[in-house]
Each structure stands twice: as C-alpha cells, then as structure tokens.
Amino acid sequence: MKTTMKQYSFASQLKSLAVVFSIALTFASCAKEDVAQNPTNTEGDNDKNLTTFVAGDEAKTRTSLDYNSSDFSWEAGDYIYVKDDDGVLQKSSNAPTQKVASFRYRVPGKFGASANYKVYYLGKNSNGSQVTISANQTQTAPDNTEHFGTAGDYGTATATGAVGGSIFSFQLEHQPAYLVFQPYTSNTILQNCYLTKIEVTSDNDIAETYTVNTSTGALTGSAGSKQIVLTTSGRDSYSNGFPLSNSSASVTTNGAYMVIKPGTHTLRVRYWVKDVATHVEGTISKNLPATVYASNTYYDMTANLNVRNYDGDKYCMWDAQEQYWKGHEWDLGGSQPTLLSQSASSDYPQNSSDTNNRWYNESYPGYGVSNPATHTLCKDLPNINEMTWYAAAGDPRWDGDELWTIMGHLYKGGMWFKKKANISGFNPNTAYDGSDWRTYGNNHGYSISYTLPDAADAGNYFYLPALGNYQFGQLVNVFRGAIYWSSSAYPWDSKYAYDLYLDNTGIYVGFFPRYMGFRAEAFQ
C-alpha cells in the first residue's frame, strides 16, 4: 500500500502593520469623502463640554483590514476612550455609522491641562475598562475583517494638540497579532467540501482579557485561554462555510482572519472541513514550531490541505506472501469491496491452494516457541512485545475528528500514539508487563484518553486510523475501529497470531485467527 502522509509547512510571510499601514492616503478625495463628520451630533462643534479627537486619515489608524489593498477602515460602532485631566476614562459620545477611513470623535470630560492624552480603542464588546481577545470568533464571509471589533482587536494611541486646545489628533497602534489563513487543496474530494471553522491551540494563552490601568495607561492581562475557534460561516452562499475549491492560496476565496494575543506560541491548527453531501465533518491538522507573533503584525498562514490517504492493498492474512485482494483490486476493476454497505466478495483467499499466494503462513515450530513473520508484508511490523508498549505506555488518545481517505472515500477517526523514541522503557524483547509474549501466550485490554496531545507535544505522536478489516470477503468496522497485525505468531496455537485492536472505547492486544484480513501497517 502506498501511504501518503505529507506534512505541509505554513508559508509565513510576515507583514508589519507598522510598514503596511504607513502608506498615507494621498488622494485629496479620501480626506473629503472618507472622513465622517457625524451629522447626527446635535451638540455641535462649539460645545465646550466636548473635545474633538481626530483619527487621522493614515491607514494605520483604522480598525478593519482590506487585505488586498492594505487599507484599514473604522467600522460602524467603533467608540474610543480617552483618559481626561481627572484620570477618568471617557467614552466618545459618537461613533461611525458606516465604514470610513477617518473620523472626528467627540469626547466629554476635561482636556485643557495637557497637550497629550492617552486614547484607547477597546473593541465593540468592551465595558469601558476591559477588552477581551475572544476564544470564539466568527467571520461571515471570506476576506472580511468586520469581526475584528467583536473578536478582540484593540489599540492605543497618544493624541496630541495644544494645551487648552479643543482638537487633538491621534494614530491608533493596534496591539494584537493577526493570523490570515489561506487554505487551498488539489485533492478533488476536498474541493467539494467547505471550511466550517479553524481551531487554533497553543502551548500558552492566545486569548486574553485585558484591564485598563488608568494610572499607568498599561493593559494588564488575565483570564486567558490556550484555544481560539474561528467559525467561518454566514448566510446565503456561505451558509455551509467557506469554499475549498481553490488549488492555490486565495484570500478572496476563503481568507479567514483570527485575532490572537501577541507572544511566542507553538500552535496546532485544525481546519474543520465538511462534505455537505455525505455530512462527514472532520479536521486536517497542521503543527507549527514556536514562533514569535508580534503585536501590530499580521501573518500569512497559507496551507496546502490534504488528508492522509491509505490504499486498499495492505490488508492481508497473517504473514501471507501477497495482500488479501491480490488479483481483484478495487482500483483495477476487481471485486474488492470498498464500502461497508457492499456485500462480501467470494474472491477472497479461502485455502492454502490460493493461486495468488494470499493464504496465511502456516508455520508452527511448537508450543511456546517464538515464531516471527518471514514475508514482506508482516516481517517488519512491531512484534507483540512492542505492541504492548504502544498500548500501555504510548499514551493512546482517540481522535474522532481527524480526516483521512481510503479507496476513494472520506472517513474520520483514529488513535494517536507516542512514537517509539518517546516511550520510556520501550523494549522489543520484553513486554510492558516484564514477560516475553512471543513465547508466552497472553492478552490484555488498555484504557485510552479522549484529549488530543498538547500543541507543543504533538510532534512526538503518530496516527493510526480506524481502517477496519476484511472478514470472509466483506469490509467491516471502517471508521469505527481497526485491527493491526503484529509480526508475532501466537505461541500456544498454530492457527492464531498476535494483533492490536483499537476503537473509541479502548485498545486490546491479543490474538485472532491467522486467516483474518487485518492491516499490515508500520508503526513509528
């Protein structure tokens, strides 16, 4: 079987907002047309109880990003807060009613004693003293950042003017980091699917609640979370999610934006993908190394999405010379069943006279004697002692959402195990219990976890999918479980061999008849 387990690294192109946003709008029409004057303000510019704070027309003062033009805008409902002469954090009395490039804010309070005042943009859901980078963010259309204000975007600035003056100007400095996801795929199965959400898990906090310290102007963080889920769905053409029809990165097709806490993070990104025709929804995971995600910076997270593909030619009887469906392969027009719903085929191997050499190895050197596999399919598989170490000390973790394909169909479900190099005490000559199962007949069940490995530890694990097995010519148990042959025959009976069985309830290391059509799959 040809196993495709390609890992694609993200092409992270760092683009500093301090650079991108420094491009001034030099067209005079922007100054005239994009600056909202708030015509509904009945108090008037001459009201001495209100001071004007002008968000300048440079792009970096704005709060929602147009990725293609590197242009930010203020959004409807974007209020600011300014610390006045009495140390009170005053909320602006007005806010834009539509997307604009700049805005003249009117702020109550005393602003006569200084030429400089601290300005805060705290997002749309702030109570005036706190701002939260949300652990649950929603984007309703591709390449749209209108959700920044509710997702936790925030910024600070120093407004400058004349002592005793009535007009001050400021340029907002955004404080979070921003991830710009741009998934694509050449997989024809996935191109009919939709991106429903993006789940990012870190080794430390990436969501955070900040409290404004009006004495120092500092924002103090607390109540954080190591995970952020960005839901990518809206109405009409995006009710199912964002399309995955593109074979190269395209921010206009499915660009998704996430606001995160700046810092050094090791991230695991899980793209949730749904086939609306079959209702199968699952994840495609990407693990990223520790990276510094700077504030006021956005990161292009391009990802070539693919799933692990498992061919149908590694099912076999124990230590057979050829695979279970040799001469009858599904992709060569043969009768090999590829779905649970298909009836059994009579073309499976049925006796030792099988002309395609698919019958199991009948060798039996005697009671209590080690009897390893000798043929290509099984001889390099883990022996039964090693199987016990994976099951008992490999920290097995069931993942019911990770997607994979086999024989042209999309499935999900499988188990994460620690790699051999990360299992303390791993010994091929002695089972986990101290005995040698190659000469001593035994079996045992083991419990599992339902929590995924930590993001920082994910690279120490490998994945075994629930590929099912063949029984008397019929495919059974796909996506529910799988049975993997070991390289060890059972020493107390000539008709049995050792295996590892897994499903969402646990793991069983034991023995089955050698004529079963189980998987011959290498472990890491």
C-alpha positions as CSV (number, residue, x, y, z in Angstrom):
1,M,0.0,0.0,0.0
2,K,1.2,3.5,-0.8
3,T,0.7,5.7,2.2
4,T,0.6,9.4,1.7
5,M,1.3,11.3,4.9
6,K,2.7,14.6,3.7
7,Q,3.1,17.4,6.1
8,Y,3.0,20.9,4.6
9,S,4.6,23.7,6.5
10,F,2.9,27.1,6.5
11,A,4.5,29.8,4.3
12,S,4.6,32.5,6.9
13,Q,5.2,35.8,5.3
14,L,5.4,38.5,8.0
15,K,3.9,41.8,7.1
16,S,4.3,44.5,9.7
17,L,1.4,46.7,10.1
18,A,3.8,49.5,11.1
19,V,5.1,49.2,7.5
20,V,2.0,48.3,5.6
21,F,-0.2,50.8,7.4
22,S,2.3,53.7,7.0
23,I,1.1,54.2,3.4
24,A,-0.8,57.5,3.5
25,L,-3.9,58.1,1.6
26,T,-2.5,60.8,-0.7
27,F,-5.6,61.4,-2.7
28,A,-7.4,64.5,-1.6
29,S,-10.8,62.9,-2.2
30,C,-10.1,60.5,0.7
31,A,-9.8,63.4,3.1
32,K,-13.0,64.8,1.9
33,E,-15.1,61.7,1.3
34,D,-13.9,59.2,3.9
35,V,-13.9,61.4,7.0
36,A,-17.3,61.1,8.6
37,Q,-18.4,64.3,10.4
38,N,-21.2,62.7,12.3
39,P,-24.0,64.9,11.0
40,T,-26.4,63.5,13.7
41,N,-24.4,65.1,16.5
42,T,-26.8,67.8,17.8
43,E,-24.3,69.2,20.3
44,G,-22.2,71.0,17.7
45,D,-18.5,71.6,17.3
46,N,-18.7,74.7,19.6
47,D,-19.9,72.8,22.6
48,K,-17.2,73.4,25.2
49,N,-18.2,70.2,27.1
50,L,-16.9,68.1,24.2
51,T,-13.4,67.8,22.8
52,T,-12.7,66.7,19.3
53,F,-10.2,63.8,18.8
54,V,-9.5,63.2,15.1
55,A,-8.4,59.8,13.9
56,G,-6.2,60.8,11.1
57,D,-6.6,59.6,7.5
58,E,-3.5,57.4,7.5
59,A,-4.3,53.8,7.0
60,K,-2.8,52.5,10.3
61,T,-5.4,54.4,12.4
62,R,-8.2,52.2,11.3
63,T,-9.8,49.0,12.7
64,S,-10.7,46.6,9.9
65,L,-8.4,45.4,7.2
66,D,-8.8,45.2,3.4
67,Y,-6.1,42.7,2.8
68,N,-5.6,43.3,-0.9
69,S,-5.1,47.0,-0.6
70,S,-3.5,47.0,2.8
71,D,-6.2,49.5,3.8
72,F,-7.8,49.7,7.2
73,S,-11.2,51.4,8.0
74,W,-13.1,52.4,11.0
75,E,-16.3,50.4,11.4
76,A,-19.8,51.4,12.5
77,G,-20.0,51.3,16.3
78,D,-16.3,51.8,16.9
79,Y,-16.0,54.0,20.0
80,I,-12.9,55.3,21.6
81,Y,-12.0,56.0,25.3
82,V,-9.7,58.9,26.4
83,K,-8.2,59.5,29.8
84,D,-9.1,63.1,30.8
85,D,-7.4,65.6,33.2
86,D,-9.2,63.9,36.2
87,G,-7.9,60.5,35.3
88,V,-11.4,59.4,34.2
89,L,-11.6,57.1,31.1
90,Q,-14.2,59.0,29.0
91,K,-16.1,57.2,26.2
92,S,-16.7,59.2,23.0
93,S,-20.2,60.4,22.5
94,N,-20.3,59.4,18.9
95,A,-19.1,56.7,16.6
96,P,-19.1,56.0,12.9
97,T,-22.4,54.7,11.4
98,Q,-20.7,53.2,8.4
99,K,-17.2,52.1,7.3
100,V,-15.0,55.2,7.0
101,A,-11.2,55.9,6.6
102,S,-11.1,58.5,9.4
103,F,-13.4,60.0,12.0
104,R,-13.9,63.1,14.2
105,Y,-14.7,61.8,17.7
106,R,-16.4,64.0,20.3
107,V,-15.4,63.2,23.9
108,P,-16.8,64.6,27.1
109,G,-14.6,65.5,30.1
110,K,-11.8,67.9,30.9
111,F,-9.0,68.2,28.4
112,G,-7.3,71.5,29.0
113,A,-4.3,70.8,31.1
114,S,-2.1,68.8,28.7
115,A,-1.0,68.7,25.1
116,N,-1.1,64.9,25.1
117,Y,-3.9,62.4,26.1
118,K,-4.0,58.6,26.1
119,V,-6.5,57.1,23.7
120,Y,-7.9,53.5,23.8
121,Y,-9.8,51.6,21.2
122,L,-11.3,48.6,23.2
123,G,-13.4,46.9,20.6
124,K,-17.2,46.7,20.3
125,N,-17.9,44.5,23.4
126,S,-15.9,46.4,26.0
127,N,-17.4,47.6,29.2
128,G,-15.1,50.7,29.1
129,S,-12.4,49.3,31.3
130,Q,-11.7,45.9,29.8
131,V,-11.1,44.3,26.4
132,T,-11.2,40.6,25.5
133,I,-9.5,38.7,22.7
134,S,-12.3,36.2,22.3
135,A,-11.8,32.4,22.4
136,N,-14.8,32.2,20.0
137,Q,-14.6,34.4,16.9
138,T,-16.9,34.4,13.8
139,Q,-16.3,35.5,10.3
140,T,-19.3,35.5,8.0
141,A,-17.7,35.9,4.6
142,P,-14.2,35.3,3.1
143,D,-11.6,38.2,3.2
144,N,-13.7,40.2,5.7
145,T,-12.4,41.6,8.9
146,E,-15.5,43.4,10.2
147,H,-15.5,40.9,13.1
148,F,-12.2,42.4,14.5
149,G,-14.1,44.7,16.8
150,T,-16.0,41.9,18.4
151,A,-13.2,39.4,18.2
152,G,-10.9,41.4,20.5
153,D,-9.0,43.9,18.3
154,Y,-7.8,46.8,20.5
155,G,-5.3,49.6,20.2
156,T,-3.7,52.5,21.9
157,A,-2.5,56.0,20.9
158,T,-1.3,59.3,22.2
159,A,-3.4,62.2,21.0
160,T,-1.6,65.4,20.5
161,G,-2.7,69.0,20.3
162,A,-2.2,72.4,22.1
163,V,-2.6,72.9,25.8
164,G,-6.1,74.3,26.3
165,G,-7.0,73.4,22.7
166,S,-10.2,71.8,21.6
167,I,-8.9,69.5,18.9
168,F,-6.4,66.6,19.2
169,S,-5.2,64.1,16.6
170,F,-4.1,60.5,17.1
171,Q,-3.0,57.5,15.1
172,L,-4.0,54.1,16.6
173,E,-1.4,51.5,17.2
174,H,-3.0,48.0,17.1
175,Q,-1.9,45.7,19.9
176,P,-2.9,42.1,19.0
177,A,-1.3,39.9,16.3
178,Y,-3.4,38.7,13.4
179,L,-3.4,35.4,11.5
180,V,-4.5,35.4,7.9
181,F,-5.5,31.8,7.0
182,Q,-5.5,30.9,3.3
183,P,-6.1,27.2,2.8
184,Y,-6.1,25.5,-0.6
185,T,-6.1,22.0,-1.9
186,S,-5.6,19.9,-5.1
187,N,-7.5,17.0,-3.6
188,T,-10.6,16.5,-5.7
189,I,-12.5,15.1,-2.7
190,L,-11.7,18.1,-0.5
191,Q,-12.5,20.6,-3.3
192,N,-16.2,19.6,-2.9
193,C,-16.0,20.4,0.8
194,Y,-16.3,23.6,2.9
195,L,-14.2,25.1,5.6
196,T,-16.5,25.4,8.6
197,K,-14.1,26.6,11.3
198,I,-10.5,26.9,12.2
199,E,-9.3,25.8,15.7
200,V,-6.0,27.1,17.0
201,T,-4.5,25.6,20.1
202,S,-1.3,27.0,21.7
203,D,1.1,25.9,24.4
204,N,0.2,29.2,26.2
205,D,-2.6,31.8,26.2
206,I,-3.6,33.2,22.9
207,A,-7.0,34.6,24.1
208,E,-6.9,37.1,26.9
209,T,-8.9,39.6,28.9
210,Y,-7.1,42.9,29.5
211,T,-8.0,45.6,32.1
212,V,-7.0,49.2,31.5
213,N,-4.9,50.8,34.3
214,T,-5.8,54.4,34.1
215,S,-2.9,55.4,36.3
216,T,-0.2,53.9,34.1
217,G,-2.0,53.5,30.8
218,A,-1.0,49.8,30.8
219,L,-3.3,47.0,29.8
220,T,-3.0,44.1,32.3
221,G,-3.9,40.6,31.0
222,S,-5.8,37.9,32.9
223,A,-8.3,35.1,32.4
224,G,-6.7,33.7,29.3
225,S,-7.3,30.7,27.1
226,K,-5.0,28.4,25.1
227,Q,-7.5,27.9,22.3
228,I,-9.4,30.1,19.8
229,V,-12.1,28.8,17.5
230,L,-12.9,30.9,14.4
231,T,-16.3,29.9,12.9
232,T,-16.3,30.5,9.1
233,S,-19.9,30.6,8.0
234,G,-22.6,33.2,7.2
235,R,-25.7,33.4,5.1
236,D,-26.6,32.7,1.5
237,S,-23.6,31.3,-0.4
238,Y,-21.6,30.9,2.8
239,S,-24.2,29.1,4.9
240,N,-22.2,25.9,4.6
241,G,-18.8,27.6,5.2
242,F,-16.1,29.0,3.0
243,P,-15.3,27.0,-0.2
244,L,-12.2,24.9,-0.7
245,S,-12.4,25.0,-4.5
246,N,-9.1,26.8,-4.9
247,S,-5.8,24.9,-5.8
248,S,-3.6,27.8,-4.7
249,A,-3.8,30.4,-1.9
250,S,-6.6,32.9,-2.5
251,V,-7.7,35.2,0.2
252,T,-10.8,36.2,-1.7
253,T,-12.0,32.6,-1.9
254,N,-11.6,31.6,1.7
255,G,-9.3,34.1,3.5
256,A,-10.0,33.8,7.3
257,Y,-8.7,36.2,9.9
258,M,-8.1,35.5,13.6
259,V,-7.1,37.9,16.3
260,I,-4.6,36.5,18.9
261,K,-2.6,37.6,21.8
262,P,0.9,38.5,20.8
263,G,3.8,36.4,22.1
264,T,5.9,33.3,21.4
265,H,3.5,30.4,20.6
266,T,3.7,26.8,19.5
267,L,0.5,26.4,17.5
268,R,-1.6,23.4,16.3
269,V,-4.1,24.5,13.6
270,R,-7.1,22.2,12.9
271,Y,-9.0,23.1,9.8
272,W,-12.6,21.8,10.1
273,V,-13.8,20.5,6.7
274,K,-17.3,19.3,5.9
275,D,-18.7,17.3,2.9
276,V,-22.2,18.6,2.8
277,A,-23.3,15.7,0.5
278,T,-22.2,12.9,3.0
279,H,-22.4,15.1,6.2
280,V,-18.9,13.9,7.1
281,E,-17.1,16.7,9.0
282,G,-13.7,16.4,10.5
283,T,-10.3,18.0,10.8
284,I,-7.0,18.4,9.0
285,S,-4.2,19.2,11.4
286,K,-1.1,21.3,11.0
287,N,1.6,21.7,13.7
288,L,3.7,24.8,13.8
289,P,7.0,25.4,15.5
290,A,7.4,28.0,18.2
291,T,7.2,31.4,16.6
292,V,7.2,35.0,17.8
293,Y,3.8,36.6,16.9
294,A,4.4,40.3,17.3
295,S,1.7,42.9,18.1
296,N,0.6,45.1,15.3
297,T,1.7,42.4,12.8
298,Y,-0.2,40.1,10.6
299,Y,0.9,36.7,9.3
300,D,0.0,34.9,6.1
301,M,-0.9,31.3,7.1
302,T,-1.1,29.6,3.7
303,A,-1.7,25.9,4.0
304,N,-2.0,23.2,1.4
305,L,-4.7,21.0,2.8
306,N,-4.6,17.3,2.2
307,V,-5.5,14.2,4.1
308,R,-3.7,11.0,4.8
309,N,-4.5,8.6,2.1
310,Y,-4.4,4.8,2.7
311,D,-4.6,2.5,-0.2
312,G,-6.5,-0.8,0.0
313,D,-3.6,-3.1,-0.6
314,K,-2.2,-3.6,2.9
315,Y,-5.0,-5.8,4.2
316,C,-3.7,-9.4,4.4
317,M,-3.9,-12.7,6.2
318,W,-1.1,-13.0,8.8
319,D,2.3,-13.2,7.1
320,A,0.8,-14.0,3.7
321,Q,3.1,-13.5,0.7
322,E,0.5,-11.3,-1.0
323,Q,-2.2,-8.9,0.1
324,Y,-5.8,-10.0,0.7
325,W,-7.2,-8.8,-2.7
326,K,-4.3,-9.5,-5.0
327,G,-5.7,-10.0,-8.5
328,H,-9.0,-8.5,-7.5
329,E,-8.0,-4.9,-6.6
330,W,-10.8,-2.3,-6.4
331,D,-8.8,0.3,-8.5
332,L,-8.0,-2.3,-11.2
333,G,-11.7,-3.2,-11.8
334,G,-11.7,-6.0,-9.3
335,S,-14.4,-7.1,-6.8
336,Q,-12.7,-5.8,-3.6
337,P,-15.4,-4.2,-1.5
338,T,-14.7,-0.5,-0.7
339,L,-17.7,0.3,1.4
340,L,-19.4,-1.1,4.5
341,S,-22.6,-1.3,2.6
342,Q,-21.2,-3.6,-0.1
343,S,-21.8,-7.4,0.1
344,A,-19.0,-9.8,0.6
345,S,-17.0,-10.9,-2.4
346,S,-16.2,-14.6,-2.9
347,D,-12.8,-13.6,-4.4
348,Y,-11.0,-13.5,-1.0
349,P,-8.4,-16.2,-0.2
350,Q,-10.1,-19.4,1.1
351,N,-7.4,-22.1,1.3
352,S,-3.7,-22.8,1.1
353,S,-4.0,-23.6,-2.6
354,D,-4.8,-19.9,-3.4
355,T,-3.1,-19.2,-6.8
356,N,-2.2,-15.6,-5.7
357,N,-0.3,-16.7,-2.6
358,R,-2.7,-14.9,-0.3
359,W,-3.0,-17.6,2.3
360,Y,-1.5,-17.1,5.8
361,N,1.8,-18.5,6.9
362,E,1.0,-21.9,8.5
363,S,4.4,-22.3,10.1
364,Y,4.3,-23.5,13.7
365,P,7.6,-24.5,15.3
366,G,6.0,-25.8,18.5
367,Y,4.3,-24.8,21.8
368,G,5.9,-21.8,23.5
369,V,8.4,-21.2,20.7
370,S,8.8,-17.7,19.2
371,N,7.5,-17.7,15.6
372,P,8.2,-14.4,13.8
373,A,6.8,-13.4,10.3
374,T,9.1,-14.0,7.4
375,H,7.3,-12.4,4.4
376,T,7.5,-8.8,3.2
377,L,4.0,-7.7,4.4
378,C,4.4,-8.6,8.0
379,K,8.1,-9.3,8.9
380,D,8.9,-5.6,9.7
381,L,5.8,-5.0,11.8
382,P,6.1,-4.4,15.5
383,N,6.4,-7.7,17.4
384,I,3.9,-8.4,20.2
385,N,6.1,-7.1,23.0
386,E,6.4,-3.8,21.1
387,M,2.6,-3.7,20.7
388,T,2.1,-3.8,24.4
389,W,4.4,-0.9,24.9
390,Y,2.4,1.2,22.4
391,A,-0.8,0.2,24.1
392,A,0.2,0.5,27.7
393,A,2.8,3.3,27.7
394,G,2.2,5.1,24.4
395,D,-0.4,7.4,25.8
396,P,-3.1,6.4,23.3
397,R,-5.6,9.2,22.5
398,W,-8.7,8.7,20.5
399,D,-9.3,11.4,17.9
400,G,-12.8,11.0,16.3
401,D,-12.4,14.0,14.0
402,E,-9.1,13.7,12.1
403,L,-10.0,13.1,8.4
404,W,-8.4,10.5,6.0
405,T,-9.3,8.7,2.8
406,I,-9.1,5.1,1.7
407,M,-10.2,3.6,-1.6
408,G,-11.7,6.9,-2.8
409,H,-13.8,7.7,0.3
410,L,-13.6,10.2,3.1
411,Y,-13.6,9.0,6.7
412,K,-12.5,10.1,10.1
413,G,-11.5,8.6,13.4
414,G,-8.3,7.0,14.8
415,M,-5.7,6.9,17.5
416,W,-2.7,9.0,18.4
417,F,0.3,7.1,20.0
418,K,3.6,8.2,21.2
419,K,6.4,7.4,18.8
420,K,8.7,4.6,19.9
421,A,11.5,7.0,20.7
422,N,9.3,8.8,23.2
423,I,8.1,5.8,25.2
424,S,10.2,5.4,28.3
425,G,11.5,1.8,28.8
426,F,10.4,0.6,25.3
427,N,11.9,-2.9,24.8
428,P,11.2,-5.2,21.9
429,N,12.4,-8.2,23.9
430,T,10.2,-7.8,26.9
431,A,6.5,-6.8,27.0
432,Y,5.3,-4.0,29.2
433,D,4.5,-6.5,32.0
434,G,8.0,-7.9,32.0
435,S,7.4,-11.2,30.2
436,D,8.1,-12.2,26.7
437,W,4.8,-12.6,24.9
438,R,6.5,-14.1,21.8
439,T,6.9,-17.3,23.8
440,Y,4.1,-16.8,26.4
441,G,0.5,-16.6,25.4
442,N,-1.2,-13.6,26.7
443,N,-3.7,-10.8,26.0
444,H,-4.8,-7.6,27.7
445,G,-7.0,-4.5,27.3
446,Y,-5.9,-1.0,27.9
447,S,-7.7,2.3,28.5
448,I,-7.3,5.4,26.3
449,S,-7.6,9.2,26.6
450,Y,-10.0,11.4,24.6
451,T,-7.9,14.5,24.9
452,L,-5.6,15.4,22.0
453,P,-1.9,15.8,22.6
454,D,-0.8,19.2,23.7
455,A,0.2,21.5,20.8
456,A,3.9,21.6,21.9
457,D,4.0,17.8,22.2
458,A,2.1,16.9,19.0
459,G,5.2,16.1,17.1
460,N,6.0,13.2,19.5
461,Y,2.9,11.2,18.4
462,F,1.9,9.3,15.2
463,Y,-1.6,8.5,14.0
464,L,-3.3,5.1,13.3
465,P,-6.7,5.4,11.5
466,A,-9.7,3.3,12.1
467,L,-9.3,1.4,8.8
468,G,-11.5,-1.5,9.6
469,N,-10.7,-5.0,8.3
470,Y,-11.9,-7.8,6.0
471,Q,-13.8,-10.8,7.3
472,F,-14.7,-13.6,4.9
473,G,-14.6,-11.2,1.9
474,Q,-16.5,-8.3,3.5
475,L,-15.3,-4.9,4.6
476,V,-16.2,-4.3,8.3
477,N,-15.6,-1.7,11.0
478,V,-14.2,1.2,8.9
479,F,-14.1,4.5,10.9
480,R,-15.2,2.5,14.0
481,G,-12.0,0.6,14.6
482,A,-9.1,-1.3,13.1
483,I,-7.0,-4.4,13.8
484,Y,-3.3,-4.3,13.0
485,W,-1.2,-7.4,12.7
486,S,2.0,-7.8,14.7
487,S,5.0,-9.7,13.4
488,S,4.5,-12.4,16.1
489,A,2.5,-15.6,15.8
490,Y,0.6,-16.8,18.9
491,P,2.9,-19.4,20.6
492,W,0.2,-21.6,22.1
493,D,-1.9,-22.4,19.0
494,S,-0.9,-22.9,15.3
495,K,-3.9,-21.1,13.9
496,Y,-3.5,-17.7,15.6
497,A,-1.3,-14.6,15.5
498,Y,-1.0,-11.6,17.7
499,D,-2.6,-8.2,16.8
500,L,-3.6,-4.8,18.2
501,Y,-7.2,-3.8,18.1
502,L,-8.3,-0.2,18.6
503,D,-11.6,1.7,18.6
504,N,-13.2,4.6,20.5
505,T,-13.6,2.5,23.7
506,G,-10.1,1.3,24.2
507,I,-7.3,-1.0,23.0
508,Y,-7.0,-4.7,23.1
509,V,-3.7,-6.5,22.5
510,G,-4.4,-10.2,21.8
511,F,-4.7,-12.8,19.1
512,F,-7.0,-13.7,16.3
513,P,-7.2,-16.4,13.6
514,R,-4.4,-16.0,11.0
515,Y,-7.0,-16.1,8.2
516,M,-8.5,-12.7,9.1
517,G,-7.9,-9.8,6.7
518,F,-6.2,-7.3,9.0
519,R,-3.9,-4.3,8.3
520,A,-0.2,-4.7,7.9
521,E,0.9,-1.2,8.9
522,A,4.3,0.0,10.1
523,F,4.3,1.9,13.4
524,Q,6.7,4.8,14.2
